[in-house]
Every structure is written in C-alpha cells, then in structure tokens.
Amino acid sequence: MDSCDYFQGEELLTERGIGELMNHWMLRNAASDRHGPLSILEVSPAGIVVADALLTKALMPTERIHLAWPDVDAALVPYPLD
C-alpha cells in the first residue's frame, strides 16, 4: 500500500466503506502468540486505537494500542481467516 496523507486516507475509507473497520486486524510485525485478532475501536485525526477483538467484545479490560492516522506504515494488516 502506498503512503497517503490525511485527506487521501479519508478518501480510501469512503471508497472501501466504513464496514472495513469492522474486520479483524493484526499488527504487521507482531508475534502471533502475543496478539490475537484486533478490533479497531477508534479512528480520528488523533490516531487509530485497536485492542484485542475477543476481550473488547466481552467488555473485558485489555491493552489499547495507539497507531498513527493515516496508517502510512501499514502497521495494521487484515487478520488471516481460519
């Protein structure tokens, strides 16, 4: 994925649809045993916040991971389907 600025990121989100935010994600360089699927909790000019998808669904406390918006480094990648 090519780098983009904030407005290009907004356009990509509009093209792909907000439903893409509901998918499960993973950190590109994370060890698979450390993190399971991640859910996007927030996308704002302040950044992207993700957390463990299963724990957040169960309303359990979990580590929040903060990433830059837009994600020009492609730190988030789709979680592989089982």
PDB file with SEQRES, HELIX, SHEET and CRYST1 records, atoms N, CA, C and O in Angstrom:
SEQRES   1 A   82  MET ASP SER CYS ASP TYR PHE GLN GLY GLU GLU LEU LEU          
SEQRES   2 A   82  THR GLU ARG GLY ILE GLY GLU LEU MET ASN HIS TRP MET          
SEQRES   3 A   82  LEU ARG ASN ALA ALA SER ASP ARG HIS GLY PRO LEU SER          
SEQRES   4 A   82  ILE LEU GLU VAL SER PRO ALA GLY ILE VAL VAL ALA ASP          
SEQRES   5 A   82  ALA LEU LEU THR LYS ALA LEU MET PRO THR GLU ARG ILE          
SEQRES   6 A   82  HIS LEU ALA TRP PRO ASP VAL ASP ALA ALA LEU VAL PRO          
SEQRES   7 A   82  TYR PRO LEU ASP                                              
HELIX    1 AA1 TYR A    6  ARG A   16  1                                  11    
HELIX    2 AA2 ILE A   18  MET A   22  5                                   5    
HELIX    3 AA3 ALA A   53  LYS A   57  1                                   5    
SHEET    1 AA1 2 TRP A  25  LEU A  27  0                                        
SHEET    2 AA1 2 LEU A  76  PRO A  78 -1                                        
SHEET    1 AA2 3 LEU A  38  SER A  44  0                                        
SHEET    2 AA2 3 GLY A  47  ASP A  52 -1                                        
SHEET    3 AA2 3 ARG A  64  LEU A  67 -1                                        
CRYST1    1.000    1.000    1.000  90.00  90.00  90.00 P 1           1          
ATOM      1  N   MET A   1       0.846  -1.174   0.000  1.00  0.00           N  
ATOM      2  CA  MET A   1       0.000   0.000   0.000  1.00  0.00           C  
ATOM      3  C   MET A   1       0.889   1.235   0.000  1.00  0.00           C  
ATOM      4  O   MET A   1       1.885   1.296   0.721  1.00  0.00           O  
ATOM      5  N   ASP A   2       0.525   2.202  -0.804  1.00  0.00           N  
ATOM      6  CA  ASP A   2       1.295   3.431  -0.882  1.00  0.00           C  
ATOM      7  C   ASP A   2       0.964   4.346   0.281  1.00  0.00           C  
ATOM      8  O   ASP A   2      -0.125   4.288   0.851  1.00  0.00           O  
ATOM      9  N   SER A   3       1.935   5.198   0.625  1.00  0.00           N  
ATOM     10  CA  SER A   3       1.713   6.197   1.664  1.00  0.00           C  
ATOM     11  C   SER A   3       0.682   7.204   1.178  1.00  0.00           C  
ATOM     12  O   SER A   3       0.541   7.431  -0.023  1.00  0.00           O  
ATOM     13  N   CYS A   4      -0.037   7.804   2.120  1.00  0.00           N  
ATOM     14  CA  CYS A   4      -1.008   8.822   1.757  1.00  0.00           C  
ATOM     15  C   CYS A   4      -1.129   9.826   2.894  1.00  0.00           C  
ATOM     16  O   CYS A   4      -0.710   9.561   4.021  1.00  0.00           O  
ATOM     17  N   ASP A   5      -1.705  10.980   2.585  1.00  0.00           N  
ATOM     18  CA  ASP A   5      -1.916  11.969   3.632  1.00  0.00           C  
ATOM     19  C   ASP A   5      -3.310  11.780   4.233  1.00  0.00           C  
ATOM     20  O   ASP A   5      -4.043  10.868   3.850  1.00  0.00           O  
ATOM     21  N   TYR A   6      -3.659  12.637   5.161  1.00  0.00           N  
ATOM     22  CA  TYR A   6      -4.932  12.506   5.881  1.00  0.00           C  
ATOM     23  C   TYR A   6      -6.126  12.487   4.925  1.00  0.00           C  
ATOM     24  O   TYR A   6      -7.004  11.634   5.052  1.00  0.00           O  
ATOM     25  N   PHE A   7      -6.165  13.415   3.975  1.00  0.00           N  
ATOM     26  CA  PHE A   7      -7.316  13.510   3.082  1.00  0.00           C  
ATOM     27  C   PHE A   7      -7.393  12.311   2.141  1.00  0.00           C  
ATOM     28  O   PHE A   7      -8.486  11.844   1.820  1.00  0.00           O  
ATOM     29  N   GLN A   8      -6.238  11.809   1.697  1.00  0.00           N  
ATOM     30  CA  GLN A   8      -6.244  10.597   0.877  1.00  0.00           C  
ATOM     31  C   GLN A   8      -6.737   9.407   1.699  1.00  0.00           C  
ATOM     32  O   GLN A   8      -7.445   8.539   1.188  1.00  0.00           O  
ATOM     33  N   GLY A   9      -6.361   9.375   2.965  1.00  0.00           N  
ATOM     34  CA  GLY A   9      -6.842   8.317   3.855  1.00  0.00           C  
ATOM     35  C   GLY A   9      -8.354   8.364   4.004  1.00  0.00           C  
ATOM     36  O   GLY A   9      -9.015   7.326   3.996  1.00  0.00           O  
ATOM     37  N   GLU A  10      -8.900   9.559   4.137  1.00  0.00           N  
ATOM     38  CA  GLU A  10     -10.355   9.731   4.220  1.00  0.00           C  
ATOM     39  C   GLU A  10     -11.028   9.230   2.944  1.00  0.00           C  
ATOM     40  O   GLU A  10     -12.068   8.573   3.002  1.00  0.00           O  
ATOM     41  N   GLU A  11     -10.428   9.544   1.787  1.00  0.00           N  
ATOM     42  CA  GLU A  11     -10.989   9.095   0.516  1.00  0.00           C  
ATOM     43  C   GLU A  11     -10.968   7.571   0.415  1.00  0.00           C  
ATOM     44  O   GLU A  11     -11.931   6.964  -0.055  1.00  0.00           O  
ATOM     45  N   LEU A  12      -9.865   6.949   0.859  1.00  0.00           N  
ATOM     46  CA  LEU A  12      -9.782   5.485   0.846  1.00  0.00           C  
ATOM     47  C   LEU A  12     -10.874   4.872   1.718  1.00  0.00           C  
ATOM     48  O   LEU A  12     -11.494   3.879   1.338  1.00  0.00           O  
ATOM     49  N   LEU A  13     -11.103   5.457   2.872  1.00  0.00           N  
ATOM     50  CA  LEU A  13     -12.146   4.959   3.766  1.00  0.00           C  
ATOM     51  C   LEU A  13     -13.517   5.072   3.108  1.00  0.00           C  
ATOM     52  O   LEU A  13     -14.342   4.165   3.222  1.00  0.00           O  
ATOM     53  N   THR A  14     -13.755   6.174   2.427  1.00  0.00           N  
ATOM     54  CA  THR A  14     -15.023   6.367   1.732  1.00  0.00           C  
ATOM     55  C   THR A  14     -15.184   5.343   0.612  1.00  0.00           C  
ATOM     56  O   THR A  14     -16.267   4.784   0.438  1.00  0.00           O  
ATOM     57  N   GLU A  15     -14.108   5.089  -0.154  1.00  0.00           N  
ATOM     58  CA  GLU A  15     -14.155   4.115  -1.248  1.00  0.00           C  
ATOM     59  C   GLU A  15     -14.409   2.701  -0.740  1.00  0.00           C  
ATOM     60  O   GLU A  15     -15.237   1.979  -1.295  1.00  0.00           O  
ATOM     61  N   ARG A  16     -13.711   2.311   0.293  1.00  0.00           N  
ATOM     62  CA  ARG A  16     -13.784   0.935   0.796  1.00  0.00           C  
ATOM     63  C   ARG A  16     -15.005   0.693   1.670  1.00  0.00           C  
ATOM     64  O   ARG A  16     -15.456  -0.443   1.815  1.00  0.00           O  
ATOM     65  N   GLY A  17     -15.527   1.740   2.238  1.00  0.00           N  
ATOM     66  CA  GLY A  17     -16.700   1.620   3.093  1.00  0.00           C  
ATOM     67  C   GLY A  17     -16.325   1.492   4.553  1.00  0.00           C  
ATOM     68  O   GLY A  17     -15.292   0.925   4.911  1.00  0.00           O  
ATOM     69  N   ILE A  18     -17.186   2.030   5.375  1.00  0.00           N  
ATOM     70  CA  ILE A  18     -16.922   2.027   6.812  1.00  0.00           C  
ATOM     71  C   ILE A  18     -16.965   0.610   7.383  1.00  0.00           C  
ATOM     72  O   ILE A  18     -16.412   0.352   8.451  1.00  0.00           O  
ATOM     73  N   GLY A  19     -17.625  -0.308   6.669  1.00  0.00           N  
ATOM     74  CA  GLY A  19     -17.687  -1.695   7.113  1.00  0.00           C  
ATOM     75  C   GLY A  19     -16.319  -2.345   7.229  1.00  0.00           C  
ATOM     76  O   GLY A  19     -16.140  -3.283   8.005  1.00  0.00           O  
ATOM     77  N   GLU A  20     -15.352  -1.853   6.463  1.00  0.00           N  
ATOM     78  CA  GLU A  20     -13.996  -2.406   6.542  1.00  0.00           C  
ATOM     79  C   GLU A  20     -13.407  -2.239   7.940  1.00  0.00           C  
ATOM     80  O   GLU A  20     -12.554  -3.023   8.357  1.00  0.00           O  
ATOM     81  N   LEU A  21     -13.859  -1.225   8.655  1.00  0.00           N  
ATOM     82  CA  LEU A  21     -13.363  -1.003  10.012  1.00  0.00           C  
ATOM     83  C   LEU A  21     -13.796  -2.115  10.964  1.00  0.00           C  
ATOM     84  O   LEU A  21     -13.185  -2.301  12.016  1.00  0.00           O  
ATOM     85  N   MET A  22     -14.839  -2.852  10.606  1.00  0.00           N  
ATOM     86  CA  MET A  22     -15.353  -3.916  11.470  1.00  0.00           C  
ATOM     87  C   MET A  22     -14.571  -5.222  11.331  1.00  0.00           C  
ATOM     88  O   MET A  22     -14.741  -6.136  12.138  1.00  0.00           O  
ATOM     89  N   ASN A  23     -13.719  -5.312  10.316  1.00  0.00           N  
ATOM     90  CA  ASN A  23     -12.920  -6.526  10.121  1.00  0.00           C  
ATOM     91  C   ASN A  23     -11.931  -6.707  11.261  1.00  0.00           C  
ATOM     92  O   ASN A  23     -11.635  -5.769  12.002  1.00  0.00           O  
ATOM     93  N   HIS A  24     -11.429  -7.922  11.387  1.00  0.00           N  
ATOM     94  CA  HIS A  24     -10.357  -8.172  12.356  1.00  0.00           C  
ATOM     95  C   HIS A  24      -9.020  -7.849  11.708  1.00  0.00           C  
ATOM     96  O   HIS A  24      -8.822  -8.064  10.512  1.00  0.00           O  
ATOM     97  N   TRP A  25      -8.101  -7.325  12.524  1.00  0.00           N  
ATOM     98  CA  TRP A  25      -6.804  -6.856  12.059  1.00  0.00           C  
ATOM     99  C   TRP A  25      -5.709  -7.447  12.924  1.00  0.00           C  
ATOM    100  O   TRP A  25      -5.974  -8.015  13.984  1.00  0.00           O  
ATOM    101  N   MET A  26      -4.489  -7.311  12.467  1.00  0.00           N  
ATOM    102  CA  MET A  26      -3.337  -7.689  13.277  1.00  0.00           C  
ATOM    103  C   MET A  26      -2.217  -6.705  12.988  1.00  0.00           C  
ATOM    104  O   MET A  26      -2.208  -6.039  11.953  1.00  0.00           O  
ATOM    105  N   LEU A  27      -1.278  -6.622  13.912  1.00  0.00           N  
ATOM    106  CA  LEU A  27      -0.111  -5.784  13.699  1.00  0.00           C  
ATOM    107  C   LEU A  27       0.835  -6.526  12.769  1.00  0.00           C  
ATOM    108  O   LEU A  27       1.114  -7.709  12.969  1.00  0.00           O  
ATOM    109  N   ARG A  28       1.321  -5.837  11.762  1.00  0.00           N  
ATOM    110  CA  ARG A  28       2.147  -6.463  10.737  1.00  0.00           C  
ATOM    111  C   ARG A  28       3.344  -7.190  11.323  1.00  0.00           C  
ATOM    112  O   ARG A  28       3.654  -8.298  10.886  1.00  0.00           O  
ATOM    113  N   ASN A  29       4.020  -6.610  12.288  1.00  0.00           N  
ATOM    114  CA  ASN A  29       5.248  -7.197  12.817  1.00  0.00           C  
ATOM    115  C   ASN A  29       5.066  -7.882  14.168  1.00  0.00           C  
ATOM    116  O   ASN A  29       6.052  -8.162  14.850  1.00  0.00           O  
ATOM    117  N   ALA A  30       3.836  -8.156  14.564  1.00  0.00           N  
ATOM    118  CA  ALA A  30       3.594  -8.762  15.882  1.00  0.00           C  
ATOM    119  C   ALA A  30       3.729 -10.279  15.815  1.00  0.00           C  
ATOM    120  O   ALA A  30       3.367 -10.909  14.822  1.00  0.00           O  
ATOM    121  N   ALA A  31       4.254 -10.842  16.884  1.00  0.00           N  
ATOM    122  CA  ALA A  31       4.286 -12.299  17.011  1.00  0.00           C  
ATOM    123  C   ALA A  31       2.852 -12.786  17.196  1.00  0.00           C  
ATOM    124  O   ALA A  31       2.097 -12.211  17.980  1.00  0.00           O  
ATOM    125  N   SER A  32       2.478 -13.833  16.485  1.00  0.00           N  
ATOM    126  CA  SER A  32       1.090 -14.300  16.522  1.00  0.00           C  
ATOM    127  C   SER A  32       0.668 -14.790  17.902  1.00  0.00           C  
ATOM    128  O   SER A  32      -0.521 -14.792  18.220  1.00  0.00           O  
ATOM    129  N   ASP A  33       1.633 -15.208  18.729  1.00  0.00           N  
ATOM    130  CA  ASP A  33       1.268 -15.695  20.059  1.00  0.00           C  
ATOM    131  C   ASP A  33       1.005 -14.564  21.043  1.00  0.00           C  
ATOM    132  O   ASP A  33       0.448 -14.800  22.114  1.00  0.00           O  
ATOM    133  N   ARG A  34       1.396 -13.342  20.699  1.00  0.00           N  
ATOM    134  CA  ARG A  34       1.196 -12.208  21.608  1.00  0.00           C  
ATOM    135  C   ARG A  34      -0.183 -11.576  21.425  1.00  0.00           C  
ATOM    136  O   ARG A  34      -0.841 -11.216  22.400  1.00  0.00           O  
ATOM    137  N   HIS A  35      -0.604 -11.447  20.198  1.00  0.00           N  
ATOM    138  CA  HIS A  35      -1.883 -10.797  19.901  1.00  0.00           C  
ATOM    139  C   HIS A  35      -2.736 -11.708  19.036  1.00  0.00           C  
ATOM    140  O   HIS A  35      -2.259 -12.289  18.061  1.00  0.00           O  
ATOM    141  N   GLY A  36      -4.000 -11.822  19.406  1.00  0.00           N  
ATOM    142  CA  GLY A  36      -4.974 -12.471  18.543  1.00  0.00           C  
ATOM    143  C   GLY A  36      -5.532 -11.415  17.606  1.00  0.00           C  
ATOM    144  O   GLY A  36      -4.872 -10.408  17.352  1.00  0.00           O  
ATOM    145  N   PRO A  37      -6.724 -11.623  17.093  1.00  0.00           N  
ATOM    146  CA  PRO A  37      -7.319 -10.614  16.223  1.00  0.00           C  
ATOM    147  C   PRO A  37      -7.577  -9.319  16.995  1.00  0.00           C  
ATOM    148  O   PRO A  37      -7.940  -9.336  18.171  1.00  0.00           O  
ATOM    149  N   LEU A  38      -7.381  -8.208  16.305  1.00  0.00           N  
ATOM    150  CA  LEU A  38      -7.603  -6.888  16.893  1.00  0.00           C  
ATOM    151  C   LEU A  38      -8.830  -6.254  16.261  1.00  0.00           C  
ATOM    152  O   LEU A  38      -9.123  -6.478  15.086  1.00  0.00           O  
ATOM    153  N   SER A  39      -9.544  -5.462  17.048  1.00  0.00           N  
ATOM    154  CA  SER A  39     -10.657  -4.653  16.555  1.00  0.00           C  
ATOM    155  C   SER A  39     -10.247  -3.192  16.589  1.00  0.00           C  
ATOM    156  O   SER A  39      -9.545  -2.747  17.497  1.00  0.00           O  
ATOM    157  N   ILE A  40     -10.696  -2.457  15.589  1.00  0.00           N  
ATOM    158  CA  ILE A  40     -10.480  -1.013  15.585  1.00  0.00           C  
ATOM    159  C   ILE A  40     -11.545  -0.395  16.479  1.00  0.00           C  
ATOM    160  O   ILE A  40     -12.742  -0.553  16.236  1.00  0.00           O  
ATOM    161  N   LEU A  41     -11.106   0.306  17.510  1.00  0.00           N  
ATOM    162  CA  LEU A  41     -12.026   0.950  18.445  1.00  0.00           C  
ATOM    163  C   LEU A  41     -12.307   2.394  18.065  1.00  0.00           C  
ATOM    164  O   LEU A  41     -13.400   2.907  18.303  1.00  0.00           O  
ATOM    165  N   GLU A  42     -11.309   3.047  17.469  1.00  0.00           N  
ATOM    166  CA  GLU A  42     -11.447   4.477  17.170  1.00  0.00           C  
ATOM    167  C   GLU A  42     -10.539   4.846  16.013  1.00  0.00           C  
ATOM    168  O   GLU A  42      -9.400   4.387  15.928  1.00  0.00           O  
ATOM    169  N   VAL A  43     -11.057   5.683  15.120  1.00  0.00           N  
ATOM    170  CA  VAL A  43     -10.255   6.305  14.070  1.00  0.00           C  
ATOM    171  C   VAL A  43     -10.581   7.784  14.119  1.00  0.00           C  
ATOM    172  O   VAL A  43     -11.734   8.180  13.942  1.00  0.00           O  
ATOM    173  N   SER A  44      -9.569   8.600  14.359  1.00  0.00           N  
ATOM    174  CA  SER A  44      -9.762  10.047  14.443  1.00  0.00           C  
ATOM    175  C   SER A  44      -8.469  10.720  14.000  1.00  0.00           C  
ATOM    176  O   SER A  44      -7.456  10.046  13.817  1.00  0.00           O  
ATOM    177  N   PRO A  45      -8.490  12.032  13.825  1.00  0.00           N  
ATOM    178  CA  PRO A  45      -7.240  12.711  13.494  1.00  0.00           C  
ATOM    179  C   PRO A  45      -6.146  12.470  14.536  1.00  0.00           C  
ATOM    180  O   PRO A  45      -4.962  12.621  14.235  1.00  0.00           O  
ATOM    181  N   ALA A  46      -6.534  12.098  15.755  1.00  0.00           N  
ATOM    182  CA  ALA A  46      -5.549  11.824  16.811  1.00  0.00           C  
ATOM    183  C   ALA A  46      -4.896  10.459  16.644  1.00  0.00           C  
ATOM    184  O   ALA A  46      -3.858  10.198  17.252  1.00  0.00           O  
ATOM    185  N   GLY A  47      -5.487   9.576  15.827  1.00  0.00           N  
ATOM    186  CA  GLY A  47      -4.884   8.275  15.590  1.00  0.00           C  
ATOM    187  C   GLY A  47      -5.900   7.150  15.542  1.00  0.00           C  
ATOM    188  O   GLY A  47      -7.110   7.370  15.590  1.00  0.00           O  
ATOM    189  N   ILE A  48      -5.370   5.935  15.446  1.00  0.00           N  
ATOM    190  CA  ILE A  48      -6.173   4.715  15.412  1.00  0.00           C  
ATOM    191  C   ILE A  48      -5.941   3.987  16.726  1.00  0.00           C  
ATOM    192  O   ILE A  48      -4.801   3.845  17.169  1.00  0.00           O  
ATOM    193  N   VAL A  49      -7.012   3.528  17.346  1.00  0.00           N  
ATOM    194  CA  VAL A  49      -6.899   2.755  18.585  1.00  0.00           C  
ATOM    195  C   VAL A  49      -7.452   1.364  18.301  1.00  0.00           C  
ATOM    196  O   VAL A  49      -8.583   1.212  17.840  1.00  0.00           O  
ATOM    197  N   VAL A  50      -6.631   0.345  18.586  1.00  0.00           N  
ATOM    198  CA  VAL A  50      -7.054  -1.044  18.418  1.00  0.00           C  
ATOM    199  C   VAL A  50      -6.855  -1.788  19.727  1.00  0.00           C  
ATOM    200  O   VAL A  50      -6.075  -1.373  20.584  1.00  0.00           O  
ATOM    201  N   ALA A  51      -7.578  -2.899  19.867  1.00  0.00           N  
ATOM    202  CA  ALA A  51      -7.447  -3.736  21.063  1.00  0.00           C  
ATOM    203  C   ALA A  51      -7.891  -5.151  20.707  1.00  0.00           C  
ATOM    204  O   ALA A  51      -8.477  -5.383  19.650  1.00  0.00           O  
ATOM    205  N   ASP A  52      -7.604  -6.084  21.597  1.00  0.00           N  
ATOM    206  CA  ASP A  52      -7.966  -7.488  21.409  1.00  0.00           C  
ATOM    207  C   ASP A  52      -9.461  -7.599  21.102  1.00  0.00           C  
ATOM    208  O   ASP A  52     -10.297  -7.152  21.887  1.00  0.00           O  
ATOM    209  N   ALA A  53      -9.790  -8.197  19.959  1.00  0.00           N  
ATOM    210  CA  ALA A  53     -11.176  -8.257  19.500  1.00  0.00           C  
ATOM    211  C   ALA A  53     -12.075  -9.048  20.442  1.00  0.00           C  
ATOM    212  O   ALA A  53     -13.202  -8.635  20.716  1.00  0.00           O  
ATOM    213  N   LEU A  54     -11.595 -10.164  20.932  1.00  0.00           N  
ATOM    214  CA  LEU A  54     -12.437 -11.005  21.786  1.00  0.00           C  
ATOM    215  C   LEU A  54     -12.663 -10.379  23.155  1.00  0.00           C  
ATOM    216  O   LEU A  54     -13.770 -10.433  23.691  1.00  0.00           O  
ATOM    217  N   LEU A  55     -11.619  -9.788  23.721  1.00  0.00           N  
ATOM    218  CA  LEU A  55     -11.769  -9.171  25.038  1.00  0.00           C  
ATOM    219  C   LEU A  55     -12.655  -7.932  24.988  1.00  0.00           C  
ATOM    220  O   LEU A  55     -13.447  -7.702  25.902  1.00  0.00           O  
ATOM    221  N   THR A  56     -12.531  -7.136  23.935  1.00  0.00           N  
ATOM    222  CA  THR A  56     -13.387  -5.950  23.844  1.00  0.00           C  
ATOM    223  C   THR A  56     -14.840  -6.348  23.617  1.00  0.00           C  
ATOM    224  O   THR A  56     -15.748  -5.690  24.125  1.00  0.00           O  
ATOM    225  N   LYS A  57     -15.068  -7.421  22.858  1.00  0.00           N  
ATOM    226  CA  LYS A  57     -16.441  -7.895  22.648  1.00  0.00           C  
ATOM    227  C   LYS A  57     -17.062  -8.356  23.963  1.00  0.00           C  
ATOM    228  O   LYS A  57     -18.260  -8.187  24.187  1.00  0.00           O  
ATOM    229  N   ALA A  58     -16.236  -8.941  24.831  1.00  0.00           N  
ATOM    230  CA  ALA A  58     -16.709  -9.405  26.141  1.00  0.00           C  
ATOM    231  C   ALA A  58     -16.693  -8.294  27.190  1.00  0.00           C  
ATOM    232  O   ALA A  58     -16.973  -8.537  28.363  1.00  0.00           O  
ATOM    233  N   LEU A  59     -16.362  -7.072  26.762  1.00  0.00           N  
ATOM    234  CA  LEU A  59     -16.282  -5.906  27.647  1.00  0.00           C  
ATOM    235  C   LEU A  59     -15.272  -6.102  28.779  1.00  0.00           C  
ATOM    236  O   LEU A  59     -15.474  -5.618  29.893  1.00  0.00           O  
ATOM    237  N   MET A  60     -14.202  -6.805  28.487  1.00  0.00           N  
ATOM    238  CA  MET A  60     -13.132  -7.038  29.457  1.00  0.00           C  
ATOM    239  C   MET A  60     -12.033  -5.998  29.251  1.00  0.00           C  
ATOM    240  O   MET A  60     -11.830  -5.531  28.130  1.00  0.00           O  
ATOM    241  N   PRO A  61     -11.327  -5.632  30.311  1.00  0.00           N  
ATOM    242  CA  PRO A  61     -10.206  -4.706  30.157  1.00  0.00           C  
ATOM    243  C   PRO A  61      -9.107  -5.344  29.304  1.00  0.00           C  
ATOM    244  O   PRO A  61      -8.826  -6.536  29.433  1.00  0.00           O  
ATOM    245  N   THR A  62      -8.504  -4.560  28.452  1.00  0.00           N  
ATOM    246  CA  THR A  62      -7.421  -5.043  27.601  1.00  0.00           C  
ATOM    247  C   THR A  62      -6.533  -3.877  27.192  1.00  0.00           C  
ATOM    248  O   THR A  62      -6.938  -2.716  27.252  1.00  0.00           O  
ATOM    249  N   GLU A  63      -5.335  -4.201  26.782  1.00  0.00           N  
ATOM    250  CA  GLU A  63      -4.373  -3.187  26.337  1.00  0.00           C  
ATOM    251  C   GLU A  63      -4.910  -2.472  25.105  1.00  0.00           C  
ATOM    252  O   GLU A  63      -5.417  -3.108  24.181  1.00  0.00           O  
ATOM    253  N   ARG A  64      -4.798  -1.163  25.095  1.00  0.00           N  
ATOM    254  CA  ARG A  64      -5.141  -0.348  23.930  1.00  0.00           C  
ATOM    255  C   ARG A  64      -3.843  -0.034  23.192  1.00  0.00           C  
ATOM    256  O   ARG A  64      -2.857   0.375  23.806  1.00  0.00           O  
ATOM    257  N   ILE A  65      -3.846  -0.224  21.890  1.00  0.00           N  
ATOM    258  CA  ILE A  65      -2.676   0.046  21.061  1.00  0.00           C  
ATOM    259  C   ILE A  65      -3.002   1.256  20.203  1.00  0.00           C  
ATOM    260  O   ILE A  65      -4.016   1.272  19.504  1.00  0.00           O  
ATOM    261  N   HIS A  66      -2.147   2.267  20.253  1.00  0.00           N  
ATOM    262  CA  HIS A  66      -2.358   3.513  19.511  1.00  0.00           C  
ATOM    263  C   HIS A  66      -1.433   3.553  18.300  1.00  0.00           C  
ATOM    264  O   HIS A  66      -0.231   3.308  18.408  1.00  0.00           O  
ATOM    265  N   LEU A  67      -2.017   3.868  17.146  1.00  0.00           N  
ATOM    266  CA  LEU A  67      -1.277   3.967  15.894  1.00  0.00           C  
ATOM    267  C   LEU A  67      -1.576   5.311  15.250  1.00  0.00           C  
ATOM    268  O   LEU A  67      -2.585   5.948  15.553  1.00  0.00           O  
ATOM    269  N   ALA A  68      -0.696   5.730  14.368  1.00  0.00           N  
ATOM    270  CA  ALA A  68      -0.894   6.997  13.659  1.00  0.00           C  
ATOM    271  C   ALA A  68      -2.007   6.855  12.619  1.00  0.00           C  
ATOM    272  O   ALA A  68      -2.199   5.786  12.040  1.00  0.00           O  
ATOM    273  N   TRP A  69      -2.736   7.951  12.391  1.00  0.00           N  
ATOM    274  CA  TRP A  69      -3.712   8.030  11.305  1.00  0.00           C  
ATOM    275  C   TRP A  69      -3.277   9.123  10.368  1.00  0.00           C  
ATOM    276  O   TRP A  69      -3.007  10.234  10.823  1.00  0.00           O  
ATOM    277  N   PRO A  70      -3.195   8.861   9.067  1.00  0.00           N  
ATOM    278  CA  PRO A  70      -3.411   7.565   8.442  1.00  0.00           C  
ATOM    279  C   PRO A  70      -2.250   6.616   8.701  1.00  0.00           C  
ATOM    280  O   PRO A  70      -1.143   7.043   9.029  1.00  0.00           O  
ATOM    281  N   ASP A  71      -2.514   5.339   8.550  1.00  0.00           N  
ATOM    282  CA  ASP A  71      -1.524   4.289   8.809  1.00  0.00           C  
ATOM    283  C   ASP A  71      -0.602   4.154   7.593  1.00  0.00           C  
ATOM    284  O   ASP A  71      -0.669   3.166   6.862  1.00  0.00           O  
ATOM    285  N   VAL A  72       0.254   5.151   7.388  1.00  0.00           N  
ATOM    286  CA  VAL A  72       1.119   5.165   6.208  1.00  0.00           C  
ATOM    287  C   VAL A  72       2.179   4.066   6.250  1.00  0.00           C  
ATOM    288  O   VAL A  72       2.715   3.691   5.208  1.00  0.00           O  
ATOM    289  N   ASP A  73       2.486   3.552   7.425  1.00  0.00           N  
ATOM    290  CA  ASP A  73       3.469   2.474   7.539  1.00  0.00           C  
ATOM    291  C   ASP A  73       2.831   1.099   7.376  1.00  0.00           C  
ATOM    292  O   ASP A  73       3.525   0.084   7.441  1.00  0.00           O  
ATOM    293  N   ALA A  74       1.528   1.057   7.169  1.00  0.00           N  
ATOM    294  CA  ALA A  74       0.781  -0.202   7.037  1.00  0.00           C  
ATOM    295  C   ALA A  74       1.050  -1.128   8.215  1.00  0.00           C  
ATOM    296  O   ALA A  74       1.309  -2.318   8.038  1.00  0.00           O  
ATOM    297  N   ALA A  75       0.985  -0.566   9.425  1.00  0.00           N  
ATOM    298  CA  ALA A  75       1.196  -1.361  10.637  1.00  0.00           C  
ATOM    299  C   ALA A  75       0.050  -2.342  10.853  1.00  0.00           C  
ATOM    300  O   ALA A  75       0.256  -3.418  11.414  1.00  0.00           O  
ATOM    301  N   LEU A  76      -1.157  -1.984  10.414  1.00  0.00           N  
ATOM    302  CA  LEU A  76      -2.317  -2.877  10.525  1.00  0.00           C  
ATOM    303  C   LEU A  76      -2.517  -3.620   9.214  1.00  0.00           C  
ATOM    304  O   LEU A  76      -2.525  -3.018   8.140  1.00  0.00           O  
ATOM    305  N   VAL A  77      -2.677  -4.924   9.312  1.00  0.00           N  
ATOM    306  CA  VAL A  77      -2.962  -5.754   8.138  1.00  0.00           C  
ATOM    307  C   VAL A  77      -4.164  -6.638   8.474  1.00  0.00           C  
ATOM    308  O   VAL A  77      -4.419  -6.913   9.647  1.00  0.00           O  
ATOM    309  N   PRO A  78      -4.900  -7.082   7.459  1.00  0.00           N  
ATOM    310  CA  PRO A  78      -6.046  -7.950   7.739  1.00  0.00           C  
ATOM    311  C   PRO A  78      -5.620  -9.218   8.474  1.00  0.00           C  
ATOM    312  O   PRO A  78      -4.575  -9.802   8.183  1.00  0.00           O  
ATOM    313  N   TYR A  79      -6.440  -9.628   9.424  1.00  0.00           N  
ATOM    314  CA  TYR A  79      -6.175 -10.853  10.179  1.00  0.00           C  
ATOM    315  C   TYR A  79      -6.511 -12.038   9.282  1.00  0.00           C  
ATOM    316  O   TYR A  79      -7.569 -12.050   8.654  1.00  0.00           O  
ATOM    317  N   PRO A  80      -5.632 -13.033   9.212  1.00  0.00           N  
ATOM    318  CA  PRO A  80      -5.915 -14.176   8.328  1.00  0.00           C  
ATOM    319  C   PRO A  80      -7.148 -14.951   8.798  1.00  0.00           C  
ATOM    320  O   PRO A  80      -7.340 -15.172   9.993  1.00  0.00           O  
ATOM    321  N   LEU A  81      -7.956 -15.349   7.859  1.00  0.00           N  
ATOM    322  CA  LEU A  81      -9.148 -16.134   8.184  1.00  0.00           C  
ATOM    323  C   LEU A  81      -8.741 -17.563   8.483  1.00  0.00           C  
ATOM    324  O   LEU A  81      -7.856 -18.116   7.830  1.00  0.00           O  
ATOM    325  N   ASP A  82      -9.387 -18.158   9.469  1.00  0.00           N  
ATOM    326  CA  ASP A  82      -9.084 -19.550   9.816  1.00  0.00           C  
ATOM    327  C   ASP A  82      -9.813 -20.508   8.904  1.00  0.00           C  
ATOM    328  O   ASP A  82      -9.677 -21.723   9.049  1.00  0.00           O  
TER     329      ASP A  82                                                      
END                                                                             
